[in-house]
Amino acid sequence: MAAFSLSPLPRALRAASLAPMLLLSPVSLAQTIDKDTTIDGNTALDNYFVANAATLTANGAITRDITLNAGTALVLTGSQVNAIGPAPGVRVTSATASIDGSVVTAQQRGLIIGFSQNDPNLAASMVDVNNSVISGGIAGAQINNSRLTLAGSQLLGSNANGVGADMFDGDLQASAGSRIVGGQNGVRFRGNSGQPDKVGTLLLDASHVEGLAGSAIAVGTVGTAPVSANIDIRNGSTLKASDGTLVEIGAAGTSDIKVNASDLLGDIIVAEGGTAKLTLENQATFKGRLENLDRLALNSGGQWTLVGDAQLNELAMDGGSVAFGDQGEFYTLQVNNLAGNGIFVMNTDLADGQSDFLEVTGTATGNHQILVTSTGKDPLNDTELHLVHTAAGDASFSLQGGPVDLGTYAYGLVQRGNDWYLDAALRTLTPSTQTALALFNTAPTVWYGELTTLRSRMGEVRRNGGAAGGWMRSYGNQFNASTSGFGYKQQQQGLSFGADGRLPVGDGNWLVGVTAGYSNSDLNLQGGSSGRVDSYHIGAYTTWLDPQSGYYFDGVAKLNRYQNSADVQLSDGTRTKGDYSNNGVGLSLEVGRHLKLNDGYFIEPYAQLAAMTIEGQSYHLDNGLQASGDHTRSLQGKLGTTVGRTFDHGDGRMIQPYVRVAAAHEFANNNRVRINGNGFDNNLAGSRGELGAGVVVAWAQQWQAHAEFDYANGEQLEQPWGASVGVRYNW
């Protein structure tokens, strides 16, 4: 038998021990209190009988048993009551008591609360217990059609067959971390209160009830008299039972149980002949067996989790859910009648043809959702799974979060009469697959976004007469891409910098430079999935311009390091992540001619060919999805022209607005990606048109600034906007 702890107690009580009291004379006849009386630590040890509407006040006193007659009162503060023999520690009959910071112990019952059956006009008893411990061998408290409130207190029944509270249609309210513990049951409801048609009530508010050798709460398990009990469990209250039965309803018992914002783990068992209803509300959870329950109501986020096959008579749902168990466990729930609006959380295994199953043998009404647990692994066979059958009614079922993610593909729900199936014929790409494909497809747009900025930079060098200098540029782009039947958005922002100078060889028209920089791209997909690419690059560039003819040549070579990450929103509301890194290298060659016209106008036609390759990589998401990509390649050709005008203000000052139009075509169309072994062609092949506008401003011989805005649209890629701004210093 586990020992009970009487701590925490007030310091004064901890200092007082039972040893001195055992040296005192044995119990004598009780002292009668017939007028208001106060006792304290200096008062001799005695028994008290309070009568004649008197009030006994004890401050720091030590007494034996106390009995309150009808109409009297007890105020017990910082005191100890130690009953000897069969007497209860405190007996309250049609009276009131306030017990604060005290300890009451008895060999049989620590506290008996009742009313005078000889005079039905007398009121029931009212007892308030705060920060105190009340214990007895048979029962911590026996409550007969009266009220006991506990706040931060303990109620203990210490014998092997003891109960924390023995209820005869009484009202027990426990709050503020109170504990009610019995050697057999924590709380037991019994009949024979002497008042017909009474209902016992138990309210637990942030408190605990425990049965050390039996159920936490027992209703009608003793005797044959009918017993009715209303049980309200709220605000994080807990139940614990040695046999796993949190609430036991006997053949003579009737109970209405409400659980509010609390989590229970165990069983609720109703014997043949007994009746019980259970309501879970305000995010309350219950995991365990429900045997012979008449009605289960799941409201406002309340959830019942099955631990095996189960049967219910009535299931009413108003924003609640039923979870069929953990992943890999498959259960059947049979319900006579289903009503309301709720969620059924189910597991499936298409490979083995297994799933949870809901069967309504009577009438099913309302609009319900099925949340099927997702996985990143593919089923071995594409088949269908039978999830729901109803015998009658107009109930509807749909998949919460849309098609169910099962590896590469998501599977839809189909209705055939009164049956609902998860059907492989309705499959689409899962968000995990889409995110993996998008990440593999993003490196080319990252590379070209960085390249556009560098290309504009070399145009500045040519316009500057080939002067050496250093530069820095910030840029941003948005791309709307489509590939493999889905689309995503990419937002890129970055910073590039570099320096260049004239080569002292050849015709003197060659310049070379080095560059480095960083960009990050955020990918947004439908359904809340996202990805990110951090790109670090270094490179070299060269440009040549013949001042007489205006012909020019630009070349760029660039090495990139990509760090990729995925964050995927799955159909069952969970998320999965994965990341990988790879390297890429690219080369761009451009030829053109700068033609000067009258009044500062110029036109600059050009042709560009750019190629890049990014090493293949394999990685996996947390949910088990495997993604593997071959080398990603891009070969892009572009024809375009730039038209502008230079306003020369002398002394190195000038303003040069311009516009640019171009046609581009992506030739690479065989980039292969495998998701769980399923192959996809992942590319942005096709043509697009580009439009840009910018301005170059120089306010001194050494300083020059540049801003440019771009737009592009094509078959698989749109750039709604692109912007860059930079500054250059010539030395």
N, C-alpha and C positions, 0 to 999 in steps of 0.2 A: 504494500500500500504506500503510495507516495505521501510524503510529509507535506503539510500545508505551511506556507510561510505567512506570518501575520504582519510582515513589513510591507510597505513603509508605515510607521506609526509616529505620532508626535514624540519629541525627545523625552518629555516627562513620563510618557507611558513606557518607553523603552527602558527607562531607568528603574521603573518599578517592576519587581519580579514577583513571581508567585510564591517563592520560598518563604517570605515572612508570613504570608497569609496562612500557609499550612501549619504554622506554629500556633495560630490562634485557636480559640475554643471552637468546637463544632457548631453547626447551625442551631440557632435558637428560634423561638417563635418570632415571626415577622413583626417589626415595629409598624404600627398603624400611623399613617400621616393623614390627618384630617384638616390640615390648614397648610397654606403655602410655606414650604420649608426649603432651606438651602443647606447642603452638606458639602464638605471639602476633604482635603487630604488629612485633616486632623480629626475627622469624625470617626468614631469607632466602627469597626466592621459589623454590618448587620444586614438583615433582610428587611424589605420595605413593602408595605401594602398601602397604596395611596387611595383614599376614599374622599367622599364629601366634596367633590369638585375641586380638590386641592391640586397644587402644582408642586412637584418635587424637582428641585434644581440641584444638580451635582456638578461641581467644578473641581476637577482633579481628585475626585473621590475614588475609593476602592470599596465596593459593596459585594454582597451576595445577590441573590435573585431579587427582582423588583416586579411587583404586580400592580397594574393600574386598573382601578374599578371604573365603571361607566362615568363619563363626564370629567375625568381627571386628565392630568397632563404630566409629562416628564421632559425635562431638559437636561441632557447628559452631555457634558463637554469635558474633553481631556480626561476621561474617567475609565475605570475598569469595573466590569460586572462579571463575577465568577460564580456561577451557580453550582451547587453540590447536589448529587443525587438526581432524581427524576425531574426536578423543577426546571422550568425554562429560565434562561438568563433574564429576559424581560417578557412579561405577558401583558398585552394591551387589549382591553376589552371595551369596545365602544368609547375609546379614548384617543388621545394624540400623544405622539412622542417625537422629540427631535434629538438625534444622536449625532454628535460631531466630534471627530478626532478621538474616538473611544474604541475600546475593545470589549466585546460581550462574548463570553464563552459559557458552554453548558455541556453536560455529558450527553444529553439527548437533543434538545432543541434550543438554539441560541435565542430565537425570537418567535413568539406566537402572537399573531395579530388577528383579532376577530371581532365579533359583535355579540351582544347579549340576545340570545334566542328567546329568553324569557319575556323580553319586552321588544316587540318588533318595531316600536316607534323610535328606539334608540338608533343613533347613527352608526355607520361602520367606522372602523378605526382608521387613522391616518398617521403614518410613520415616515419621517424623513431621516435618511442616514447619509452623512457626508464624511468622506475621508476616514472611514472606520472599518473595523473588521468584526464580523459577527459569525460565530461558528458553533456548531453542535454536532454530536455524533450522528444522530438520526437525520437532522435537517438544520441547515443554517437558519432558515426561517420557515414557519408554517403560516400561510396567509389564508384566512377564511373570509371571503366576500369583503375584503378590506384592501386598502392601498398601501404599498410600500414603495418608496422612491429611494434609489441609490445614486450617489454621485461620487465617483472616485473611491468606491468602497468595495470590500470583498464579502461574499456570502458563501460560507463553506459548510458542507456536510461531510464530516471526516471519516465516518465508518465506511466499511467496504460496501454496504448497501445504503449508504446515506445519499441525500439529495441536497443540492444547494438551496433550492426553494421548493416547498411542497405547497401546491396551489389548490385551494378549494374555491373555485370561481373567483379568485382574488385578482388584483391588479398590481402588477410588478413593473416598475419603470427603472431602467438602469442606464446611466450615462457617464460621460467623462472618464472612460477607462475602467469602469467597474468590472468585477469578475465574479461569476457565479459558478461554483465548482462543487460537484458531488462525487462521492466514491462510486455511486452507481449512475445517477443522472444529474445533469446540471439543474434542470427545471422539470418538475413533474406536475401535470394537471390531473386532478382527481375529482370525483363527484361528491355528492352528499354535503353540500355547503349549508343545507337547511333552507335555501332560498331557491324556489323553482325558477326555471327558464333563465338562469344566470349564465353569463359567458365570462370565462377567465381571459385575461389579457396580459400579454408580455410585450413590452417595448424595450428594445435594445438600441441604444444610441452610442456608437463608438465604444462598445463594450463586448465582453466575451463570456460565453457559456460553454462549460465542458463537463462531459461525463467520463470519469476515469475508467469505468468498467462497463459502460453501457452507452446508450444514446445521449446526445447533448440535451434534447428536449423530448419528453414522453407525454403523450396525450391519451388518456383513457386506457392505459395499459394495466391498471390495477383496479380490480373490482368490476362490477357489471353495470353500475349506474352510468347513465349517459353523461358525457363530458364534452363541453364546447370550449374552444380556445381560439382567440385571435392573436396571432404572433406577428409582430412588426420588427423587422431587422433592418437597421439603417445606418448610414454614415460610417462605413468601414467596420461594422460589428462582425464578429467571427463566432463560429461554432466549431467544436471539436469533440470527437467521440472515439473511444477506443475501438469500437467495432465498426467504425465508419458510418454509422447511422446517425445523421445529424438530427433528424426529426422522425420519431416513431409514433404512428397513429394506431391505437388499438382498436379492437372490434367495437368498443363503446365510444370511440372518439370521433369528434368532428372538429376540423381545424381550417382556418383561413390564414394562410401564411403570405406575408408581403416582405419582399427583400428589395431595399432601396439603397443604391450606391454602396453595395457590399459584395464581397466575393466569398462564395461558399464552395467547399470541396468535400464531397461525401455523398450520402444517399438520403432520400426521403422515402420511407416505407410505410404503406398503409395496409393494415390487416384487412382480411375479408370482413365486411360489415362496417368498417370505418369509412369515413369520407374526408377528403381534403382538397383544397384548392391552393395553388401557388401562383403568385404574381412576382415577376422580376421587372424592375423598372429603374430608370435613371442610371443606366450603365451597370446595373447589377449583373453578376455572373454566378452561375451554378453549374458545377461539373460533377456529374454523378448519376446514379440510378434514380428513376422516379417510378415506383411500383404502385399500381392500383390508384393512381392519382385521377381525380374526377375532371379537373380542369387546370390547364396551364395557360397563363397570360404572360406574353412577352411584350413589354411596352418600353418606349423611349430608350432604346439601346440595350435593354435587358437581353442576356444571352444564356441559353442552356447548351452545354456541351455533353454529348452522349459519350458513354464509356462502353457501350454494347448495344445490341439490338433492343428496341424499346417499343412500348405501346402506350398510347394516350387515348382518353375518351374525347376530350375537347381541347383544341389548341386555338387560342385566340391571339392574334399578333397585331400590334400597333407600333411599328417601328422597332421591333425586337428581332432576334435571330436565333436559329438553331444551328449549332456546329456539330457535324457528325463525328468528329474525332480528329486525331492527329494524322499527318501524312502517312499513307500506307495502311491505314485502318479503314475498313469498309463495313458500314452498318446499315440496317434497315429500320426505318421509323414508320410504324403503322399508327394512323390516326383515324378515329371514327369520323370526326367532323373538324374541318379547318375553316377559319374565317379571318378577315382582316387583311393587313398588309405587312409582310415580313420578309426576312432573308434566310435562305437555307445555304449554309456553308458546307460544300461537299468535296469529297476526294474522288479522283478517277484514275484509272490506269488503262489507257487504250491498248497497250501492248498485251495485257492479259485479259482484257475485256471485263475488268472489275470496276465497280463504282458504288458509292452510297446510293440508297434508294428510298424515296418517299412514296408511301402508299396511303391514300385516303379511301377508306372503305365505305364511307358515307357521302356526305356533301362537302364540297370544297368551293369556297367563294373568296373573292378579293383578288388583289393584284400582288403577286409575290415575285421575288427575285432569287436567282440561284447564283451563288458565288462559288465557282469551282477553283480549287487550289491550282495555281499555275506551276509550271516547271520549265526548265531550260532544256530538258532532254526530249528527244523525239520519241513518239510511240513506235513500236516495231511494226505495227500494222495499222493502216487507216481503216477504221470501222466506226460503228455507232454504239453509243451507250445509252441504255434506258435509265433515266433519272427519276421520273415522276409518273405516277398513275393515279387518277381519280375516278371514283365510281360515278359521281354525278356532280352537278353544279357548274357554275360559270367562271371558275377560277382561271386566272391567267398566270403564266410563268415566263420570265425573261432572264437573260444573263446580266448580272450586275457588272458594269464595266465593259460590256460588249463581249465579243468572242473570247474564248478561253485560251490563254497562252499555254501551248504544249510544245515546247521546243521551237522549231523553225516556224511553224504555222499556228494560227489561232483558229479554233473550231467554234462553229455557231450552234444554236439551239433550234430544233425544228419540232413543231407540234403535229401530231397525227391523232385526231380525235381527242380522247382524254389522256393521251400519253405524250411525254416530252422526251426527246432524244438529243444527245450531243452528237452532231453529225459531221464527219470528216469531209463530206461533200461541200460544206459551206466554209472551207478554210481560207484564211488570208494570212499575210505575213504578220508575225508578232512584232510588238515594239522592240524586243531584243534583237530580232533579225534586222529590222529597219535601222536601228541605231548602229549595229555593227557594219552594215553596208554603207551607211552614210559616213562613218569614220574612215573607212577604206577609200571613200570617194572624195574626201575633203582635201587631201594633200595637193592635188593640182590647182584647185581654186586658191588655196593658201599661197602656193608658189607664184601663180599669175598675179594675185593681188599685190604681192611684194615686188614683182617684176615691173608692173605698171608704174609704180613710184620711181623705180630706178631708171626706167626708160625716159620718163619726163625729166629726170635729173640730167641725163646726158644731153637732152635738147637744150637745157640751160647752158651747158658748157659750150656747145657750138655757138649759141647766140652771144656768148661772152668773149668770143675771139680766142678761145683756148687758154685763158688765164688759169693758173693753178689756184687751188683753194680747197676749203673744207665745207661740208654741208651737213644739215640735219633735216629730217622730214618726218612728220606724223601723218598717219593716214587711217582711214576707216572705209569698210566696204560691207555691203549686204548682198548676199547671193541667195536666190530662190532656186533650188535644184530639184530635179526629178530623175529618178533612176529606179529600175526594177519594179516599176508600178507604184511608187510612192514618192512623196516629196518631203523636203526639209528646208529650213532656213539656216543660213550661216551668216553670222555677224563677225567681222574681222576688224581688229584695230591693232596698230603697231607703230613702231618707231624704227627708222633706218638712219644711218649716218655714214660718212665716208670722207675720203680726201683723194685728190688727183693732181697730176701735173704733166707737163709736156715731156715727151721722150726726146732725148738729145741725139736721136739717130734718124735716118731716113730723110724724108722731105720736111721734117719739122712740124708736120700736121697731126702727128699721133699724140694722143693723151691716154694715160692709163691711171687707174684708180683702184682703191680697195673699199669694200663696204662691209658692214655688219649690222645686225639688227635683231629685233624680236617682234613677234606678233602673236596674238591669241585669237582664236576663233571659237565662238559659242554656237553649237548646233541645237536647234529647237525642232522637235518633231511633235506630231499630233499625240495627244494623250498624256502630255507632261514628261515625256522622255527627253533626254538632252545628252549632249556630248561636248567635249572640249579638246581643242588642239593647241598646244603651245609649241611655237616654231622658233627655233634659233638658227640664224644663218650667217654665214660669212661668204664673201665672194670677191671677184675681181672683174673689172670692166675696162673696155677700151673704146675709143671713138676716133675716127679720122674724118677730116673735112678738107676738101679742096676749095680754097677761097675763091678761085676763079670760076670753076664750073658749078660749084654748089653741091657736088656729089659728096655723100657721106656714108660711113659704115660704122655701125655700133655692134659690139659683142659683149655678152655678159655670161659669166660662169659662176654658178652659185651652189654651195653645199648647205643642206638643211638637216637639222635634227628635230624630229617631231615627237612630242610626248602627248599621247592620246588617252582619253578617259571617257567612259560611258556611264551614264546614270539613267536607268530604265525604270519607268513606271509600268508595273505589270497589271494584268487584268483583275487580279484578286486584291489590288490595293497595296501590295508590297512593292519593294524596290530591289533592284539588283545592280551591281556595279562591276566594272572591269577596266583594266588599263594595259597599255603596252607602249613601246617606243620603237621607232625605226628611223632610218636615214634616207635622204634623197639627194639627187644631184641633177642639175639642169643647165641647159645652154640655150642662149637666144642670139640669133644673128639677124641684123636688120640693115637694109640698104635703102637709100633714098636720095632725094635731091632737093636742096633748098634754093628756090627761085625767087629772086627779089623782083618786085614790081614797082610801079610808080607810087609816089606819095607814101612810102614806107610799107606798103602792102607786100605780103609774101605768100607763097604757096609751097607746100612741102609734101609731095607724094612719097610713099614708102611701101616697102614690102618686108614682112617679118616672118621668120620661121623659128619656132621654139620647140624644144624637146626636153623631156625630163623623165626620170624613172625613180621610183621609191621602192625600197626593198620590201619583199613580202614578210609577213609576220603572222604568227598564230597566238591566240590568247583565248581566255574563257571568261564568262561572266559568273558571278557568284551562284546563280541558279543552275549552273551546269551547262549552259549553252556554249558550244565550241565554235569559234570563228577562225578561219584561216584564209589569208589572201595571198595570191601570187604577186609578183612584182607589178605595181601600178605604173602604167606608162601613159604618156601624153605626147602627142605630136600635133602642134597647132600652127596653122598658117593664117596670115593676116595681110590684107591689102587695104590701104587707107591714105588719107591726105589730111594735112593740117593747113588751115588758112588763117592768117592773122594780119595785124598791122602794128608797126612800131612807131610810137610817138617819142621822138628824141628831144629831150629838153637840155642837152648839153651837160658837160662836166660829169659824164657817166650816169646821168639821170635819164630814166626812160620808163614808159609804160607800154606793155605789149599784150593786148588781149588776143585770144585766138579761139578757134573752134576746130574740132577734129571729128571726122567720120571714118568708119572702117567696117570692113566685112571680115569675119573670122570663121574658121572652120576647124573643128576638132576631128582628127582622123583616127585616133586610137579608139577601137570599139571591142576589144577582146580582153578586158581586165576581168579575170575570174576570181570569184570569192566563193568559199564553201562554208556553209552554216550547217553544223552537224552532218557534214558530208553532202549536203544538197548544194549543187552548183548554181551560181548566178553570174550573168554578164553585168558587170558593174562599171559603167562608163558614162561620160557626158558627150558622146559623139554627136555631131551635128553642127549646123551653121547658126550664126547669130550676127546681128548688126550692133555697132557700137557708136556712141555719140559722146563727145566730151567738149568741155569749155573751160578755159583757164585764163589766168593773167599773170604776167611777170612784171614786177615793179623793182626798179633800182633807184635808190635815193643817194647813192654815192658810188664812186668808182669801185670800192671794195664790197659794198653790201647789196644784196639782191634777195628778194622774197618771191615766192611762187605759190599760187593756189590753183587747184584744178578740181572739176566736178565731172563725174562720168555716169553714163547710163548704158546698159546693154540688154538685149533681149534676143532669145533664140529658141531652138527646139527643146532643149532640156535644161537650159540655164538662163536665168534672168538676173541682172544686176540692177535693182531698182535705184540704187544710188551708190556712189563712191566719191570720196572726198579726200584731198590731201593738202597739206600746207607745209611749207618749209622755208628755210633761210640758208643763204650761202655767203661765205666770206672769201674774197680773193686776196691772196698775198703776193 
